[in-house]
Amino acid sequence: MLLESNLNDRSIIIFDCESVNAIDKGAITVRGHPDKILPGMVETIKSVAKELGEAINTESLPAPSTMEVRFGFKVDSNAIVSVARSENDAQVLITLRFG
């Protein structure tokens, strides 16, 4: 199933999603609207970066010279975004580098 997510008036992203429990796009809730896919991902990325950055800078241990965190997102047919179990399951991969 393909979900179309409007980024703005001129740009869209198409997500290739697997159906979930025989429920499809017709059952989308406010939380799972396709146009909220990318903004939801961006907010999660910002939160992860902020939390990791604060943890690195406030711990009593010396901060590492560099650190990399990698995770991915997957989107289901109800436009629900979740962190993927593995890179192979992800539709979008994110790498955060500190240092």
N, C-alpha and C positions, 0 to 999 in steps of 0.2 A: 504494500500500500504506500502511496506517495502522499506526503503532507506538504503543502505549500505554506511557507512562512514569509509574510511580507515584512521586509526590513524597513522600507520606506516606500514612497510612491513609485520609485523606479527600480527597486531591487528586491528580489525574492530569493529564498533558498528552498530547494526541494529536498526533503528528507525521505529516504527509502526506509520504511518501517515495516516490522512484522506485526501482524494482527495479534491482539491480546485477548484471549478468552472469547473469541468470536464477537468482540465489541469493536466497532470501528469509529471512524471520524464522526459519524452521526451522533455518537454518545459523548462528545467532548464536553467537559465541564469548564467552568470559568478558570480553574487552576490549570487546565491542560489545553488551552487554546494554542493553535500553531503559531500565531503571531507572538506568543510569549516564550517560545522556545529559546531563541538567541538571547533576549534580555535576561532570562532565568539563568542561562549558562554564564553570562558575563557577571551577574551578581554573585554566583557561586565561586567563580574564579577570583573575584576581588576579595571575597570573604576568606578563602583559603590563603591567598597571598598575604592578607593583613594578619591573620592569626599566626601563620608561620613566621612572618617577619617580626611580630611582637614577641613571640616565644624565643626566637633566636637572640634578640636584642636585650631580653630581660633576665635570662637564666644566668645563674652564677658560674656556669661553665663557659670557657672561652668559645666564642662563635667560630664555626668552621670557616675557612677561607672561601669556600664555595659550597653550594648545595643545590641540588636539582630535585624537583618533585614533578612526577609525570602521572597524569590520570586522564581518563577519557569519559565522554558522555555518550549515552545512547538515548534514543527517542522511540517511544512505542506508538502504536497506531492511534492512541488517545491523546497524543501530543504531550505525554508525561515524560519529563527529562529525569534521568537517573545516572548515577556514576556507574560506569561499566565495570564488570567483573575482571575483564582483561582487555588489552589493547585490541585484540581481534574482535571483541564485541562492540567496540566503540565506533561511533560515526564521526566523532570529533575528538582529537587528541590535544591535550594541553600540556605544555612543559613550562614550569616556573623555575627560573634560575636566580639564585641569590649569591651575591659575592662580587 
